[in-house]
């Protein structure tokens, strides 16, 4: 798998996208997702995160269950830990603030590490565990990164083994943002 840099400001051409069912989700998850999709999409764009990436991350984090706790006491759609929520100044029990906190935290990791797979690893395991551009050797984190990227590819309705690529030229036509060429992942 090859990874390269992601944009460090707004997602090129990002506009909140309309809800579209995902064929790989069960009906309960899809129902919950449909209820939060518009808010999630808008917040993702506000923080310069590709909507599909944020959507895929939430699917993995909580399955769009707003009131769910993890065994480690993370809570909500984006599974914010108490300390992380406090650092971000958000109420993790409020759905909108939870989404904003998760988006802001993911944006921080994207800006810090510059690569989607490393940002996802930092989101999951903590930024101190991502060193020298390497994924931590934590099976849970490696599975998390793989699953979020797989979900992102599925949401984009791409065939297995496809390359997801966002070209700055196309993005600039869609919206007037400074953009860079971005290769998210390829096989």
Backbone bond lengths (Angstrom), bond angles and torsions (degrees), N, CA, C in turn:
res aa  C-N    CA-C-N  psi(-1)  N-CA   C-N-CA  omega(-1)  CA-C   N-CA-C  phi
1 X - - - 1.440 - - 1.524 108.62 -
2 X 1.309 117.85 134.92 1.460 122.73 -179.88 1.521 108.28 -114.98
3 X 1.327 115.61 132.99 1.453 120.85 178.83 1.511 108.49 -123.09
4 X 1.314 117.01 144.84 1.455 120.00 172.08 1.515 109.22 -137.81
5 X 1.310 116.11 -176.12 1.457 120.32 -168.26 1.522 114.08 -65.14
6 X 1.320 113.57 156.93 1.459 122.61 175.63 1.508 107.83 -116.05
7 X 1.319 118.30 163.07 1.457 119.32 178.51 1.519 110.30 -63.48
8 X 1.319 115.83 148.17 1.451 119.38 -179.96 1.515 112.25 -104.76
9 X 1.311 117.99 0.72 1.462 119.62 173.61 1.518 107.73 -121.13
10 X 1.300 118.33 -132.30 1.456 119.24 -176.38 1.523 111.35 -73.70
11 X 1.332 115.30 151.48 1.454 120.36 178.48 1.520 108.35 -67.67
12 X 1.328 117.71 128.08 1.460 120.40 -177.75 1.523 111.10 -58.34
13 X 1.309 114.56 131.58 1.457 118.96 175.68 1.512 114.06 65.97
14 X 1.318 117.50 16.41 1.454 119.87 -175.69 1.517 110.56 -73.00
15 X 1.274 114.05 127.20 1.454 121.94 170.76 1.516 104.87 -140.94
16 X 1.319 117.96 138.37 1.458 118.22 179.13 1.524 109.42 -49.96
17 X 1.307 115.95 128.62 1.463 119.49 -175.25 1.520 110.85 -97.69
18 X 1.312 114.81 154.43 1.451 120.85 178.16 1.517 110.77 -72.73
19 X 1.291 115.64 149.83 1.459 121.65 -179.96 1.524 111.01 -63.65
20 X 1.309 114.67 137.49 1.465 122.41 176.44 1.523 106.82 -141.38
21 X 1.333 119.24 124.69 1.466 120.19 -179.39 1.525 111.67 -58.86
22 X 1.311 114.90 147.38 1.465 121.57 177.03 1.523 107.79 -102.72
23 X 1.291 117.29 124.08 1.463 121.64 -173.71 1.524 113.67 -66.84
24 X 1.323 118.80 -19.04 1.463 120.69 -175.09 1.532 114.02 -91.90
25 X 1.330 117.83 -4.82 1.465 120.94 -178.41 1.524 111.27 -93.73
26 X 1.341 115.81 148.19 1.458 118.96 174.96 1.530 108.98 -72.29
27 X 1.321 116.71 164.60 1.466 120.95 -172.43 1.527 112.71 -64.12
28 X 1.313 118.88 -34.92 1.471 120.38 179.22 1.522 111.47 -67.01
29 X 1.323 116.12 -45.93 1.470 119.92 178.38 1.522 109.99 -62.82
30 X 1.314 116.39 -42.57 1.467 120.77 -179.66 1.526 111.03 -62.65
31 X 1.318 116.78 -39.16 1.463 120.68 178.54 1.530 110.05 -62.88
32 X 1.330 117.11 -47.05 1.471 120.50 178.57 1.524 110.49 -62.50
33 X 1.315 116.38 -43.98 1.470 121.57 -179.78 1.525 110.67 -58.54
34 X 1.324 117.09 -42.71 1.470 120.28 -178.13 1.527 111.48 -61.95
35 X 1.316 117.69 -31.88 1.455 121.15 -179.82 1.519 114.45 -72.93
36 X 1.328 117.09 -26.30 1.468 121.61 -177.71 1.523 113.28 -106.92
37 X 1.323 117.05 -5.78 1.460 120.28 -169.21 1.524 113.48 -59.30
38 X 1.310 117.99 -46.77 1.467 120.29 -176.96 1.530 111.03 -60.96
39 X 1.333 117.02 -45.04 1.460 120.80 179.29 1.531 110.41 -65.29
40 X 1.332 116.58 -44.78 1.464 121.25 179.94 1.522 110.55 -59.89
41 X 1.321 116.71 -46.12 1.458 122.38 -177.88 1.527 111.33 -61.65
42 X 1.307 115.90 -45.36 1.463 121.14 179.90 1.530 111.53 -63.59
43 X 1.322 116.76 -43.87 1.469 121.16 -179.42 1.524 110.69 -67.74
44 X 1.328 117.53 -39.58 1.468 120.29 177.42 1.523 109.97 -56.74
45 X 1.315 116.69 -48.41 1.467 120.43 179.97 1.518 111.85 -65.11
46 X 1.311 116.59 -38.72 1.464 120.65 178.68 1.531 111.23 -57.46
47 X 1.326 116.39 -35.80 1.461 121.22 -179.52 1.528 112.82 -96.98
48 X 1.332 116.73 7.19 1.457 119.98 176.23 1.509 114.19 71.45
49 X 1.306 116.47 32.50 1.465 121.88 -179.58 1.527 108.10 -109.48
50 X 1.318 118.56 132.42 1.462 119.19 175.05 1.533 110.34 -54.76
51 X 1.313 116.48 130.96 1.461 121.56 -176.04 1.525 110.82 -55.81
52 X 1.325 117.02 -44.15 1.461 120.13 -179.36 1.516 113.11 -61.42
53 X 1.322 116.92 -36.79 1.465 120.49 178.15 1.524 110.48 -65.98
54 X 1.324 117.25 -47.80 1.466 120.53 -178.78 1.528 110.17 -64.79
55 X 1.314 116.96 -41.55 1.462 122.61 176.97 1.529 109.94 -59.29
56 X 1.323 116.92 -48.73 1.464 121.67 -179.69 1.523 111.44 -61.56
57 X 1.327 116.45 -38.53 1.456 120.15 179.83 1.529 110.68 -66.18
58 X 1.326 117.32 -42.55 1.466 120.65 179.74 1.526 110.71 -66.23
59 X 1.320 116.72 -38.51 1.469 119.79 176.49 1.523 109.24 -56.93
60 X 1.318 117.10 -44.22 1.465 121.36 -179.83 1.523 111.94 -72.23
61 X 1.324 116.77 -42.36 1.465 120.20 -176.22 1.527 112.44 -65.26
62 X 1.321 117.13 -49.12 1.465 119.64 -169.55 1.523 114.96 -135.84
63 X 1.324 117.68 -6.26 1.460 118.70 -172.92 1.522 111.33 59.66
64 X 1.348 115.27 28.54 1.465 123.13 -178.92 1.535 112.53 61.94
65 X 1.324 116.90 28.75 1.470 121.48 173.14 1.522 107.31 -92.94
66 X 1.324 116.58 107.25 1.467 121.42 -173.17 1.521 113.29 -68.74
67 X 1.314 118.86 -27.66 1.461 121.34 -175.38 1.512 114.72 -104.98
68 X 1.314 117.62 22.71 1.461 120.82 -174.28 1.533 112.03 -91.75
69 X 1.330 114.96 138.57 1.467 122.89 172.41 1.518 108.49 -104.06
70 X 1.318 116.46 146.46 1.459 120.78 171.53 1.528 107.96 -90.87
71 X 1.323 117.77 166.06 1.467 119.86 175.29 1.536 112.68 -60.64
72 X 1.332 116.83 -19.73 1.472 120.83 179.90 1.527 112.32 -98.68
73 X 1.340 117.09 12.02 1.462 124.05 176.06 1.528 114.56 77.83
74 X 1.323 117.97 17.03 1.467 120.00 170.16 1.526 106.51 -73.89
75 X 1.329 116.74 151.59 1.463 119.15 -174.21 1.523 111.83 -138.78
76 X 1.329 114.41 147.23 1.453 122.19 167.87 1.511 115.28 89.16
77 X 1.328 114.54 -173.21 1.458 121.44 -176.70 1.519 112.39 -57.00
78 X 1.332 117.00 -40.82 1.466 120.42 -178.31 1.521 112.24 -102.10
79 X 1.334 117.19 8.27 1.461 123.50 174.96 1.530 112.77 51.47
80 X 1.316 115.63 58.06 1.465 120.85 178.93 1.521 110.62 -79.93
81 X 1.320 115.49 134.92 1.463 122.11 173.10 1.528 107.87 -76.25
82 X 1.335 118.25 154.36 1.469 120.09 -179.37 1.529 113.07 -55.52
83 X 1.317 117.66 -45.57 1.465 120.89 -179.16 1.515 113.00 -65.57
84 X 1.315 116.19 -39.51 1.467 120.38 178.74 1.526 110.02 -64.82
85 X 1.331 116.44 -44.84 1.468 120.03 178.67 1.524 110.45 -60.95
86 X 1.332 116.68 -42.09 1.470 120.34 179.08 1.526 110.56 -63.69
87 X 1.341 116.84 -44.48 1.469 120.82 178.48 1.527 111.59 -60.20
88 X 1.329 116.41 -35.51 1.462 121.74 -179.17 1.527 112.13 -83.94
89 X 1.321 116.83 -10.21 1.460 120.80 -179.90 1.513 113.78 70.47
90 X 1.337 116.68 34.22 1.461 120.52 179.85 1.527 110.71 -120.54
91 X 1.316 114.48 154.10 1.455 121.75 173.40 1.521 106.50 -90.26
92 X 1.296 117.13 107.18 1.465 120.01 -174.59 1.519 113.25 -67.12
93 X 1.338 117.57 -14.25 1.461 121.66 179.20 1.528 112.84 -85.51
94 X 1.299 117.49 -11.60 1.462 122.94 176.17 1.531 107.34 -92.74
95 X 1.323 116.97 123.71 1.468 121.07 -173.40 1.525 112.11 -56.07
96 X 1.315 117.51 -49.35 1.466 119.35 -178.05 1.525 111.16 -64.20
97 X 1.321 117.43 -43.08 1.463 120.02 179.02 1.525 111.03 -66.34
98 X 1.323 116.96 -35.16 1.459 120.50 176.88 1.529 109.97 -62.66
99 X 1.324 116.55 -45.53 1.467 120.04 177.64 1.527 111.25 -62.83
100 X 1.325 116.68 -43.71 1.469 120.11 179.04 1.527 110.89 -63.66
101 X 1.315 116.24 -42.30 1.459 119.73 178.48 1.519 111.64 -62.96
102 X 1.335 116.81 -44.76 1.458 120.43 178.39 1.517 112.15 -63.00
103 X 1.331 116.37 -41.11 1.470 120.59 178.69 1.525 110.73 -66.18
104 X 1.316 117.01 -43.67 1.467 120.45 179.83 1.532 110.40 -63.52
105 X 1.329 116.33 -42.36 1.464 120.19 -179.48 1.533 110.86 -66.32
106 X 1.325 117.45 -42.82 1.465 120.07 176.40 1.522 110.21 -62.89
107 X 1.330 117.85 -42.83 1.473 121.49 177.64 1.526 110.51 -58.06
108 X 1.338 117.32 -42.68 1.465 120.97 178.46 1.524 110.72 -59.78
109 X 1.325 116.26 -41.29 1.467 119.94 -179.08 1.534 110.85 -70.73
110 X 1.322 117.31 -38.76 1.467 120.33 175.88 1.525 110.49 -61.71
111 X 1.327 116.51 -43.08 1.467 120.40 179.20 1.526 111.20 -67.17
112 X 1.305 116.69 -38.94 1.466 120.97 -177.41 1.526 112.11 -70.97
113 X 1.334 116.68 -45.12 1.465 120.52 -172.75 1.523 113.81 -101.41
114 X 1.332 118.46 -21.01 1.452 121.92 173.82 1.510 116.21 70.86
115 X 1.318 117.75 3.68 1.458 121.57 179.70 1.521 108.67 -138.81
116 X 1.314 116.16 136.87 1.458 121.15 -174.52 1.519 111.61 -58.50
117 X 1.321 118.42 -48.02 1.465 119.45 -175.45 1.522 111.49 -63.38
118 X 1.322 117.91 -36.39 1.464 120.50 177.94 1.524 111.03 -72.39
119 X 1.324 117.18 -38.89 1.466 120.59 177.68 1.527 110.62 -62.64
120 X 1.324 116.91 -41.58 1.463 120.11 177.82 1.523 111.21 -65.27
121 X 1.324 116.64 -41.09 1.469 119.79 177.34 1.520 110.64 -61.86
122 X 1.326 117.06 -41.60 1.463 121.21 178.69 1.523 110.66 -66.27
123 X 1.315 117.32 -38.93 1.467 120.88 177.76 1.522 109.42 -60.71
124 X 1.314 116.92 -41.63 1.456 121.85 -175.54 1.526 113.55 -79.13
125 X 1.314 117.15 -47.30 1.467 121.20 -171.89 1.522 113.59 -104.32
126 X 1.321 116.56 -11.81 1.458 120.99 -176.18 1.514 110.24 103.21
127 X 1.332 117.26 140.45 1.464 120.67 -175.76 1.524 113.97 -62.65
128 X 1.309 118.24 -27.27 1.469 119.64 -179.04 1.527 112.31 -69.15
129 X 1.316 117.69 -16.24 1.470 120.73 -179.83 1.526 113.27 -89.62
130 X 1.317 116.90 -9.00 1.466 120.52 177.79 1.518 107.00 -96.70
131 X 1.310 116.64 112.02 1.460 121.30 -175.02 1.528 110.96 -127.53
132 X 1.303 115.07 142.51 1.465 121.78 172.97 1.527 113.32 51.75
133 X 1.322 116.84 36.75 1.456 120.05 177.14 1.512 114.14 68.20
134 X 1.322 116.77 23.06 1.467 120.88 -177.35 1.526 110.16 -118.15
135 X 1.329 115.39 143.31 1.457 119.87 171.99 1.519 108.32 -67.48
136 X 1.330 117.96 142.18 1.461 118.84 175.54 1.527 110.28 -64.83
137 X 1.311 115.76 149.36 1.472 120.28 179.49 1.527 109.71 -83.78
138 X 1.303 114.06 59.71 1.464 122.01 178.19 1.522 105.68 -119.33
139 X 1.325 116.05 115.96 1.465 120.21 -175.06 1.527 111.63 -55.35
140 X 1.331 117.33 -41.97 1.465 120.85 -179.62 1.528 111.12 -60.56
141 X 1.322 116.84 -42.47 1.469 120.91 -178.97 1.522 110.83 -69.42
142 X 1.315 117.46 -41.68 1.462 120.23 178.33 1.526 110.88 -62.88
143 X 1.338 116.82 -41.57 1.465 120.58 177.69 1.531 110.58 -66.25
144 X 1.330 116.45 -37.09 1.467 121.78 178.53 1.530 110.29 -61.20
145 X 1.320 116.57 -50.73 1.469 121.23 -179.37 1.526 110.00 -59.87
146 X 1.324 116.72 -48.14 1.466 120.49 179.64 1.527 111.20 -58.77
147 X 1.339 116.90 -42.27 1.454 120.35 -177.65 1.522 112.25 -68.29
148 X 1.336 117.59 -42.76 1.468 119.61 178.82 1.525 110.09 -62.74
149 X 1.324 117.30 -43.41 1.468 120.03 179.31 1.528 111.36 -65.43
150 X 1.333 116.88 -38.65 1.464 120.57 176.12 1.529 110.24 -63.19
151 X 1.333 116.90 -45.55 1.467 119.99 178.39 1.521 111.32 -61.05
152 X 1.328 116.43 -39.94 1.469 120.34 179.05 1.523 109.96 -61.16
153 X 1.335 115.48 -44.92 1.466 119.85 178.81 1.532 110.01 -63.28
154 X 1.320 117.19 -42.10 1.466 120.55 178.50 1.524 111.38 -62.35
155 X 1.330 116.41 -42.93 1.466 120.28 179.78 1.521 111.53 -63.03
156 X 1.315 116.00 -32.05 1.464 120.53 177.78 1.526 111.19 -79.41
157 X 1.346 116.07 -2.06 1.466 123.08 179.97 1.517 111.75 57.49
158 X 1.321 114.82 40.78 1.457 120.04 178.63 1.517 109.99 -95.43
159 X 1.311 116.73 149.74 1.457 119.31 177.49 1.526 110.43 -68.85
160 X 1.323 117.38 156.84 1.461 119.79 175.71 1.524 110.23 -54.78
161 X 1.312 115.97 147.93 1.465 124.08 178.42 1.528 112.81 71.53
162 X 1.310 117.90 11.74 1.465 120.77 -178.96 1.517 110.90 -77.84
163 X 1.306 114.93 159.22 1.458 121.68 174.06 1.519 107.74 -100.11
164 X 1.319 115.97 130.00 1.457 120.79 175.55 1.510 106.51 -99.39
165 X 1.314 116.30 122.93 1.455 120.04 -175.98 1.524 110.15 -140.05
166 X 1.313 116.34 135.33 1.461 121.76 175.35 1.513 106.78 -115.54
167 X 1.310 117.60 120.36 1.456 121.52 -177.98 1.522 109.66 -95.66
168 X 1.325 116.29 134.19 1.464 120.04 -177.75 1.525 111.97 -62.73
169 X 1.329 117.07 -33.04 1.456 119.22 -178.89 1.529 110.90 -63.62
170 X 1.312 117.10 -43.16 1.455 120.77 179.23 1.515 110.76 -68.25
171 X 1.312 116.26 -40.50 1.462 120.14 -179.78 1.520 110.96 -64.57
172 X 1.318 117.02 -39.42 1.463 120.77 -178.55 1.520 111.10 -64.25
173 X 1.318 116.60 -33.98 1.455 120.02 177.76 1.528 109.64 -67.80
174 X 1.333 117.01 -40.02 1.459 120.90 -177.86 1.513 112.73 -72.85
175 X 1.310 116.78 -33.44 1.457 119.75 -178.87 1.513 107.88 -155.84
176 X 1.304 117.07 146.28 1.455 120.47 -175.09 1.524 110.60 -88.57
177 X 1.319 115.92 76.48 1.457 123.13 175.76 1.518 107.73 -122.86
178 X 1.312 115.86 146.71 1.458 117.85 169.91 1.510 107.21 -65.80
179 X 1.278 117.36 134.67 1.454 120.28 -177.18 1.513 109.91 -143.36
180 X 1.285 114.53 161.05 1.452 121.71 174.76 1.513 108.14 -122.41
181 X 1.278 115.92 160.47 1.450 119.56 172.48 1.520 107.02 -68.09
182 X 1.319 115.92 137.88 1.451 120.39 -175.99 1.518 108.88 -131.76
183 X 1.291 117.59 124.23 1.447 121.34 168.90 1.508 105.92 -108.82
184 X 1.305 116.61 116.86 1.446 119.60 -175.24 1.519 110.14 -81.16
185 X 1.315 118.08 -54.49 1.448 120.26 174.10 1.510 109.11 -159.76
186 X 1.320 114.86 156.08 1.452 119.75 176.58 1.512 108.74 -152.61
187 X 1.309 114.63 160.74 1.468 120.48 179.28 1.500 109.38 -114.54
